[in-house]
């Protein structure tokens, strides 16, 4: 009897091991070299300048669990890819403010970690879903004391053949009232700028709006499995 039980147990175990495990998580990537993924930050002073910082070199990794309708995202934008008002001088000044002149611009990146994004409904082809979440920003290695930022946006599922051969998630995210000084991106934190801080106080806004627009694609293997 014991021998039969052992045999049955082994048979059940072998069946379970031989059965394919359905993966519910899919990893999507955003390639910075593609050029269609953008980061835009606008700082509009009430009585001063409207400054726009842009980059099209956004890189991300996104993992989405299609059963739990949950995902997590990690993105990075190199400082040297960001231009300000298409002006070399303004761009150089922005790099000095961001690094506080304590590191080379090439060593700095603007990064964000979003540990959880929860969707209200399953992804349907070409149907936008609104989401609200929080993300932790790191600018040149510095985080703000206030913790994560509130992020709102939409995600749209583009099936294979809609936008290339792979599955694609088009994500638009916005962070409002983004205070750059809370991350130390400021002339008053940068050597050599102290004498100009007062004159810049009303010219350059400290609060701005950050928009991120990305196309996250799945691996070709995952796309092929989805089509089958």
N, C-alpha and C positions, 0 to 999 in steps of 0.2 A: 504493500500500500504506500509506504513512504517513497519507494522507488518510483511509483507511478506519479505521485505528487511532484517529485523533483523533476520528472520528465515533462509534466504539464507546465510547471513553472518555467523551465528552460525554454519550452516551445513558445510560451507567451512572451517571454523576454526577447527571444530572437525575432518574433514578429514585430514587436514594438521597435526594436533597433533597426529592423529592415524597412520600416515604414518611413516615408519621407516626412520631415518636420516642416510644417508650413511657417515660413518666416513672416512675421507681421511687420517687421521694421524694414524700411527702405532708406538707404542713404543717398541723398541728393547733393550735388556739388555745384558751386558757382565758381567759374574760372575767371580770374582777374584779367587774363590776356584777351578775352573775347571782346571786351570793350562796350558791351551793351548793358552792363550792370553799373548803376550809378549811385554815388553818394553826393548829396547836396545839402549844404548848411547855409542858411540865410540869417544874417544879423542886421536888423533894420533899426537904426537909431531914430528916435522921434524927431530930433532936430539936427541929426548928423547924416552919416553915409549909410547907404544900403550895400552891405558887403556880401558877396556870394562866393563860397568856397565849394569847388566841385572836383570830383574824381570819377573816372570810369574804370578803375582798377580794383573793384571790390571782389574779394575772395571769401567764400563761405563753405561750410559743411553743415548740412541739415539732415537730421535723422527723424523719420516720421513713422510712428506706429499706427497702422491703418485700422487696427481693431480698437485700440484705446482712444484714437483720435487725438494723440498727443505727439508733440515733437520737441526737439531742442535744436538750437542754432548757434553757430560760432562764426563770426565774420571778422575780417581784418582789412584795413585800408592803409597802404604805405603813405607816410606823410609826404614823401617826395612826389607822389602821384597827384597831390591836391594842388590846384591852382586857385588863386583868389582874383576875381574880376579880370581874368586873363591878363594880369599885370605882373611882370617879373618882380618889381620892387615890392608890391603888396604881398606877393607869394613868399618872397624872402623874409619879409617882416613877420608873416604868419609862422614861418618855420622857426624863427627865433623865439617867438612867443610860446610856441608849442614845446620846444625843447628847453626853454629857459636858457639857451646857449650853454647847456651842460652836456650835450651829446650831439653827434652828427645827425642831421636830418635823416640820413639813410638808415639810422639805427632805430628810428621812431615809427610807430604804427598806431593808428586809431583802431581799437579792438572792442568788440561787444560779445558778451556771452548771455544767451537767453536759455536758461535751464529748462523751461517748460512753456510750450504754447499749446493751449487746449482749444480745439475747435468744437463748435456747437453742433455740427452735423458732418456726415461723411462727405468726402470730396466728390463732386459731380463735375463732369466735363464742362468747362467754360462757364461755370457758375461761381461767382465770387462769394467767399465766406469772410465775414468780418471777425477780427480777433482783437483781444486786448491782453497784454502780458507785461512783463517787466524784464529789463536787461541791465547788466552791469557793464559799464563802459570803462575802458582803460586807455588813457591818452598818454603816450610816451612813458608808460609804466605807472601812471598815477590814476588812482580812483578817487571819486568824490566822497566826502564824509557822509553825505546824505543817503548813501546806498544806491540801489538800482533806480533806473529811470522808467517811467511809464511809457509803453509803446502801444500804439494802435495801428491797425492796418487791415489789409485784405489779402487773401490767397486764392488763386484760381488754378485749377488743374487743367493742363493742356495735354491731352492724350497723344501718343505717338502719331506722327504725321501732321499734327497741328502746328507744332513749332519745332521742326527737326524730327529725327527718328526716335528719340527717347521720350520718356515721360518727362514733363516739365511742370514745375510749380512757379508761377509768376507771383512774386510777393512784393507788395508795396507797404512800407512801414514808415511811421512818422513819430518823431519825438518832439514835443512842444516844450517851450520854456527851458531849453537846454542852456544852462549857464556855464559858459566856458571857464569863468574864473574859479568855479568850484573844482576844476581840474588843473588849475594853475596855468592855463593858457591865457597869459596876460602880460602886458608890458611891465606891470609893477612887480612881477616875479622874475623879470629878465634883466640881467646886468646890462647897464648902459642905457636903459630906457626910463629910469626913475625920473629924470628931469622932464620927460615928455608925458608922464602919466596924467597930470592935471589937465593938460591941453587936450588930451584924447578922451577924457571922461565923458563928454557929451557927443563926441564925434563917432565913436565906435561902440555899438551896443554890446552888452555882456550876455543878454539872453537872445536866443535864436531858435529856429526851427530846423530840425534835421530830417531829411527824407532819404530813404533808401529804397531803390527799385532794382530787384534782382530776378534773374531767371535761373532757377535751380533745376538741374537735369539729373535723371537717374542713370546708372550704368546701362550700357547697351544690353547686357544680359538680362537685367531686370525688365527692360522695355520689351525684349523678346518674349519673356515669360508672360508678361501682362497681355500681349497681343494673342498669345496662344490660350 
